[in-house]
Amino acid sequence: MFFNVGQHEALITERLNAEPAIFKGCSLSELTLMTIGSVVSWLPICLLVAALLGSVTMGFGIGGIMVVLSVIVASSIFRRLKANRPHGYYQLALHLWLARRGLIKSPFVTRTGVWDLGRT
């Protein structure tokens, strides 16, 4: 049995409709955001605590461990949140959440009420 590429065209990556899940159901862009958020939050805290204790170098090691643990926990939580939701649901939900708070302008109609043609 040889692998015949012509029979398995679904494996070609340029034909994917969405980013593939690479770790615990999260795509690369989601993992990148989780990692950046973890580094921005944990590294200064760990460096400050380690500096107060007299060993700044240990702050980098402990910060790295905390970043890895945070990404593992966050991806597990995000996997449960994403269950049974369509692709792109949380990007749209975040966009609408920011629009409701006036931080960005929404391209969607978000108000409810009676619609009128404006004619009498």
FIKOLZA-1660 file (N, C-alpha, C; in steps of 0.1 Angstrom, whole numbers, plus 5000, padded with zeros to 4 digits):
% residues 120
   i   px   py   pz ch aa at
   1 5008 4988 5000  A  M  N
   1 5000 5000 5000  A  M CA
   1 5009 5012 5000  A  M  C
   2 5007 5020 4990  A  F  N
   2 5015 5033 4989  A  F CA
   2 5005 5044 4991  A  F  C
   3 5010 5055 4996  A  F  N
   3 5001 5067 4998  A  F CA
   3 4999 5074 4985  A  F  C
   4 4987 5075 4980  A  N  N
   4 4984 5081 4968  A  N CA
   4 4979 5095 4971  A  N  C
   5 4986 5106 4967  A  V  N
   5 4982 5119 4970  A  V CA
   5 4969 5123 4963  A  V  C
   6 4966 5118 4951  A  G  N
   6 4954 5121 4944  A  G CA
   6 4941 5117 4951  A  G  C
   7 4942 5107 4958  A  Q  N
   7 4930 5102 4965  A  Q CA
   7 4927 5110 4978  A  Q  C
   8 4937 5116 4984  A  H  N
   8 4936 5123 4996  A  H CA
   8 4938 5138 4995  A  H  C
   9 4930 5144 4986  A  E  N
   9 4932 5158 4984  A  E CA
   9 4927 5167 4996  A  E  C
  10 4919 5161 5005  A  A  N
  10 4915 5169 5017  A  A CA
  10 4926 5172 5026  A  A  C
  11 4938 5165 5025  A  L  N
  11 4949 5168 5033  A  L CA
  11 4958 5180 5029  A  L  C
  12 4955 5185 5018  A  I  N
  12 4962 5197 5013  A  I CA
  12 4958 5209 5021  A  I  C
  13 4968 5216 5027  A  T  N
  13 4966 5226 5037  A  T CA
  13 4960 5239 5030  A  T  C
  14 4962 5241 5018  A  E  N
  14 4956 5253 5011  A  E CA
  14 4941 5252 5009  A  E  C
  15 4935 5240 5012  A  R  N
  15 4921 5239 5010  A  R CA
  15 4914 5239 5024  A  R  C
  16 4920 5242 5034  A  L  N
  16 4914 5243 5047  A  L CA
  16 4905 5256 5048  A  L  C
  17 4894 5255 5054  A  N  N
  17 4885 5266 5056  A  N CA
  17 4888 5274 5069  A  N  C
  18 4895 5268 5078  A  A  N
  18 4898 5275 5091  A  A CA
  18 4912 5270 5095  A  A  C
  19 4917 5278 5105  A  E  N
  19 4930 5274 5110  A  E CA
  19 4929 5261 5117  A  E  C
  20 4938 5252 5115  A  P  N
  20 4937 5239 5122  A  P CA
  20 4941 5240 5137  A  P  C
  21 4935 5232 5145  A  A  N
  21 4938 5232 5159  A  A CA
  21 4951 5224 5161  A  A  C
  22 4960 5231 5169  A  I  N
  22 4973 5225 5170  A  I CA
  22 4976 5221 5185  A  I  C
  23 4969 5226 5195  A  F  N
  23 4971 5223 5208  A  F CA
  23 4958 5225 5216  A  F  C
  24 4953 5214 5221  A  K  N
  24 4941 5214 5229  A  K CA
  24 4929 5221 5223  A  K  C
  25 4928 5220 5210  A  G  N
  25 4917 5226 5203  A  G CA
  25 4919 5240 5199  A  G  C
  26 4930 5246 5202  A  C  N
  26 4933 5260 5199  A  C CA
  26 4942 5261 5187  A  C  C
  27 4939 5272 5179  A  S  N
  27 4947 5274 5167  A  S CA
  27 4960 5282 5171  A  S  C
  28 4968 5284 5161  A  L  N
  28 4981 5291 5164  A  L CA
  28 4979 5305 5168  A  L  C
  29 4969 5312 5162  A  S  N
  29 4967 5326 5165  A  S CA
  29 4961 5327 5180  A  S  C
  30 4953 5318 5184  A  E  N
  30 4947 5318 5197  A  E CA
  30 4958 5315 5207  A  E  C
  31 4967 5305 5204  A  L  N
  31 4978 5302 5213  A  L CA
  31 4988 5314 5214  A  L  C
  32 4990 5321 5203  A  T  N
  32 4999 5332 5203  A  T CA
  32 4994 5343 5212  A  T  C
  33 4981 5346 5211  A  L  N
  33 4975 5356 5220  A  L CA
  33 4976 5352 5235  A  L  C
  34 4973 5339 5237  A  M  N
  34 4974 5334 5251  A  M CA
  34 4989 5336 5256  A  M  C
  35 4998 5332 5248  A  T  N
  35 5012 5333 5252  A  T CA
  35 5017 5348 5254  A  T  C
  36 5013 5357 5245  A  I  N
  36 5016 5371 5247  A  I CA
  36 5010 5376 5260  A  I  C
  37 4997 5373 5262  A  G  N
  37 4991 5378 5274  A  G CA
  37 4997 5372 5287  A  G  C
  38 5001 5360 5286  A  S  N
  38 5008 5354 5298  A  S CA
  38 5021 5360 5301  A  S  C
  39 5029 5362 5290  A  V  N
  39 5042 5368 5292  A  V CA
  39 5041 5382 5297  A  V  C
  40 5032 5390 5292  A  V  N
  40 5030 5404 5296  A  V CA
  40 5025 5405 5311  A  V  C
  41 5018 5395 5315  A  S  N
  41 5013 5395 5329  A  S CA
  41 5022 5389 5339  A  S  C
  42 5028 5377 5335  A  W  N
  42 5036 5370 5345  A  W CA
  42 5050 5374 5346  A  W  C
  43 5057 5378 5335  A  L  N
  43 5071 5381 5336  A  L CA
  43 5074 5393 5345  A  L  C
  44 5067 5404 5344  A  P  N
  44 5070 5415 5353  A  P CA
  44 5067 5412 5368  A  P  C
  45 5057 5404 5371  A  I  N
  45 5054 5400 5384  A  I CA
  45 5065 5391 5390  A  I  C
  46 5069 5381 5382  A  C  N
  46 5079 5372 5387  A  C CA
  46 5093 5379 5388  A  C  C
  47 5096 5388 5379  A  L  N
  47 5108 5396 5380  A  L CA
  47 5108 5405 5393  A  L  C
  48 5097 5411 5395  A  L  N
  48 5096 5420 5407  A  L CA
  48 5098 5412 5420  A  L  C
  49 5091 5401 5421  A  V  N
  49 5092 5393 5433  A  V CA
  49 5106 5387 5435  A  V  C
  50 5112 5382 5424  A  A  N
  50 5125 5377 5425  A  A CA
  50 5135 5388 5428  A  A  C
  51 5133 5400 5423  A  A  N
  51 5142 5411 5426  A  A CA
  51 5141 5414 5441  A  A  C
  52 5129 5414 5447  A  L  N
  52 5128 5417 5461  A  L CA
  52 5134 5406 5469  A  L  C
  53 5135 5394 5464  A  L  N
  53 5141 5383 5472  A  L CA
  53 5156 5382 5469  A  L  C
  54 5161 5390 5459  A  G  N
  54 5175 5390 5457  A  G CA
  54 5181 5382 5446  A  G  C
  55 5172 5376 5438  A  S  N
  55 5177 5368 5427  A  S CA
  55 5168 5370 5414  A  S  C
  56 5172 5380 5406  A  V  N
  56 5165 5384 5395  A  V CA
  56 5164 5373 5384  A  V  C
  57 5175 5365 5383  A  T  N
  57 5176 5355 5373  A  T CA
  57 5166 5344 5376  A  T  C
  58 5163 5341 5388  A  M  N
  58 5152 5331 5391  A  M CA
  58 5139 5336 5386  A  M  C
  59 5137 5349 5385  A  G  N
  59 5124 5355 5381  A  G CA
  59 5121 5350 5366  A  G  C
  60 5131 5350 5358  A  F  N
  60 5129 5345 5344  A  F CA
  60 5125 5330 5344  A  F  C
  61 5131 5322 5352  A  G  N
  61 5128 5308 5352  A  G CA
  61 5114 5306 5357  A  G  C
  62 5111 5312 5368  A  I  N
  62 5097 5311 5374  A  I CA
  62 5087 5317 5365  A  I  C
  63 5090 5328 5358  A  G  N
  63 5081 5334 5349  A  G CA
  63 5078 5325 5337  A  G  C
  64 5089 5318 5332  A  G  N
  64 5087 5309 5321  A  G CA
  64 5078 5297 5324  A  G  C
  65 5080 5292 5336  A  I  N
  65 5071 5281 5341  A  I CA
  65 5057 5286 5342  A  I  C
  66 5055 5298 5348  A  M  N
  66 5041 5303 5349  A  M CA
  66 5035 5306 5336  A  M  C
  67 5042 5310 5326  A  V  N
  67 5037 5312 5312  A  V CA
  67 5032 5299 5306  A  V  C
  68 5040 5289 5307  A  V  N
  68 5037 5276 5302  A  V CA
  68 5024 5270 5309  A  V  C
  69 5024 5271 5322  A  L  N
  69 5012 5266 5329  A  L CA
  69 5000 5275 5326  A  L  C
  70 5001 5288 5324  A  S  N
  70 4990 5296 5321  A  S CA
  70 4984 5293 5307  A  S  C
  71 4993 5290 5298  A  V  N
  71 4988 5287 5284  A  V CA
  71 4981 5273 5284  A  V  C
  72 4986 5264 5292  A  I  N
  72 4980 5250 5293  A  I CA
  72 4966 5252 5299  A  I  C
  73 4965 5259 5310  A  V  N
  73 4952 5261 5317  A  V CA
  73 4942 5269 5308  A  V  C
  74 4947 5280 5302  A  A  N
  74 4938 5289 5294  A  A CA
  74 4933 5281 5282  A  A  C
  75 4942 5273 5276  A  S  N
  75 4937 5265 5264  A  S CA
  75 4927 5255 5268  A  S  C
  76 4928 5249 5280  A  S  N
  76 4918 5239 5284  A  S CA
  76 4905 5246 5287  A  S  C
  77 4905 5258 5293  A  I  N
  77 4893 5265 5295  A  I CA
  77 4887 5270 5282  A  I  C
  78 4895 5275 5273  A  F  N
  78 4890 5280 5260  A  F CA
  78 4884 5269 5252  A  F  C
  79 4890 5257 5253  A  R  N
  79 4885 5245 5246  A  R CA
  79 4870 5242 5250  A  R  C
  80 4868 5243 5263  A  R  N
  80 4854 5241 5268  A  R CA
  80 4845 5252 5264  A  R  C
  81 4850 5264 5264  A  L  N
  81 4841 5275 5259  A  L CA
  81 4838 5274 5244  A  L  C
  82 4847 5269 5236  A  K  N
  82 4845 5268 5222  A  K CA
  82 4836 5257 5218  A  K  C
  83 4833 5248 5227  A  A  N
  83 4826 5236 5223  A  A CA
  83 4812 5239 5217  A  A  C
  84 4809 5233 5206  A  N  N
  84 4796 5235 5199  A  N CA
  84 4793 5249 5194  A  N  C
  85 4803 5256 5192  A  R  N
  85 4802 5270 5186  A  R CA
  85 4808 5270 5172  A  R  C
  86 4802 5278 5163  A  P  N
  86 4808 5278 5149  A  P CA
  86 4821 5285 5149  A  P  C
  87 4829 5283 5138  A  H  N
  87 4842 5289 5136  A  H CA
  87 4841 5304 5136  A  H  C
  88 4849 5311 5144  A  G  N
  88 4849 5326 5144  A  G CA
  88 4839 5332 5153  A  G  C
  89 4832 5324 5161  A  Y  N
  89 4822 5329 5170  A  Y CA
  89 4827 5338 5181  A  Y  C
  90 4839 5335 5187  A  Y  N
  90 4844 5343 5197  A  Y CA
  90 4850 5356 5192  A  Y  C
  91 4856 5356 5180  A  Q  N
  91 4861 5368 5174  A  Q CA
  91 4849 5378 5172  A  Q  C
  92 4838 5373 5167  A  L  N
  92 4826 5381 5165  A  L CA
  92 4820 5386 5179  A  L  C
  93 4820 5377 5188  A  A  N
  93 4815 5381 5202  A  A CA
  93 4823 5392 5208  A  A  C
  94 4837 5391 5206  A  L  N
  94 4846 5401 5212  A  L CA
  94 4844 5414 5204  A  L  C
  95 4842 5413 5191  A  H  N
  95 4840 5426 5183  A  H CA
  95 4827 5433 5188  A  H  C
  96 4816 5425 5190  A  L  N
  96 4803 5431 5194  A  L CA
  96 4804 5436 5209  A  L  C
  97 4812 5429 5217  A  W  N
  97 4814 5434 5231  A  W CA
  97 4821 5447 5231  A  W  C
  98 4832 5449 5223  A  L  N
  98 4839 5461 5223  A  L CA
  98 4830 5473 5217  A  L  C
  99 4822 5469 5207  A  A  N
  99 4813 5479 5201  A  A CA
  99 4802 5484 5211  A  A  C
 100 4797 5475 5219  A  R  N
 100 4787 5479 5229  A  R CA
 100 4793 5488 5240  A  R  C
 101 4806 5487 5242  A  R  N
 101 4812 5496 5252  A  R CA
 101 4818 5509 5245  A  R  C
 102 4815 5510 5232  A  G  N
 102 4819 5522 5225  A  G CA
 102 4834 5523 5222  A  G  C
 103 4841 5512 5223  A  L  N
 103 4856 5512 5220  A  L CA
 103 4859 5512 5205  A  L  C
 104 4850 5505 5197  A  I  N
 104 4851 5504 5183  A  I CA
 104 4837 5506 5177  A  I  C
 105 4837 5508 5164  A  K  N
 105 4824 5510 5157  A  K CA
 105 4820 5496 5151  A  K  C
 106 4808 5492 5153  A  S  N
 106 4803 5479 5148  A  S CA
 106 4798 5481 5134  A  S  C
 107 4801 5472 5124  A  P  N
 107 4795 5472 5111  A  P CA
 107 4781 5465 5111  A  P  C
 108 4777 5460 5122  A  F  N
 108 4764 5453 5123  A  F CA
 108 4754 5462 5129  A  F  C
 109 4741 5459 5126  A  V  N
 109 4730 5466 5133  A  V CA
 109 4728 5460 5146  A  V  C
 110 4730 5468 5157  A  T  N
 110 4729 5462 5170  A  T CA
 110 4718 5468 5178  A  T  C
 111 4710 5477 5173  A  R  N
 111 4699 5482 5181  A  R CA
 111 4686 5475 5178  A  R  C
 112 4677 5475 5188  A  T  N
 112 4664 5469 5186  A  T CA
 112 4654 5480 5186  A  T  C
 113 4643 5477 5181  A  G  N
 113 4632 5486 5181  A  G CA
 113 4623 5485 5168  A  G  C
 114 4614 5494 5166  A  V  N
 114 4605 5494 5155  A  V CA
 114 4612 5501 5143  A  V  C
 115 4612 5494 5132  A  W  N
 115 4618 5500 5120  A  W CA
 115 4607 5507 5111  A  W  C
 116 4611 5518 5106  A  D  N
 116 4602 5526 5098  A  D CA
 116 4609 5530 5085  A  D  C
 117 4601 5531 5074  A  L  N
 117 4606 5536 5062  A  L CA
 117 4609 5551 5061  A  L  C
 118 4603 5558 5070  A  G  N
 118 4604 5572 5070  A  G CA
 118 4595 5580 5061  A  G  C
 119 4585 5572 5056  A  R  N
 119 4575 5579 5047  A  R CA
 119 4562 5579 5054  A  R  C
 120 4553 5588 5050  A  T  N
 120 4540 5588 5056  A  T CA
 120 4529 5584 5046  A  T  C
% end
